């Protein structure tokens, strides 16, 4: 991909300003700056309704990239369909090129509910479809739902960052919000949580136990992701290929 023209905005000044801005104002800026070249991605996870509601309010019909790995919880598919119908969402579903069961066989994985090579599974079934989506849609701006308080890997993120991997600007409107802020917004706007939240899943990825489990009392929000493996991120939010 060719690198797009330099921005007409001061990134440093924007990031300083956005520290005290409401996420809706950040999204309004992005919509004005990038127009129809603005997309968002969503896992349709625990608190996905917040950014979806905000983005679709500011820019109705915004393209929402949803990566169907082939191993998602059935509840995630139902939740996506619920939100799509309720808010008339423009969801673009991208899937792995390989049949999910064929992948398990070819990768030497003999248990649907556990992955021996988690990194490979994420690379093939999450990251390749995401990279393909970004190549095909070629956005200039990309909204993502990460927050600093979710994990150590996200504490140094900025509201607006250039992604050499996706060749676009990554915008994180919820970055400075806490889980309490998110919950308050959901209550104010009567937004639904992912149905697995009430069962103790506070961060929801793929269904194998090696990838997602319930969070125990006192654990952090993302403690149930790849627990005990040392893995902290699936890679979709990595802004350059070297950090995968």
Beta strands, then each sheet from edge to edge (+ up, - down):
strand 1: 38-41
strand 2: 63-68
strand 3: 90-95
strand 4: 141-143
strand 5: 160-163
strand 6: 168-171
sheet 1: 3+ 2+ 1+ 4+ 6+ 5-
end
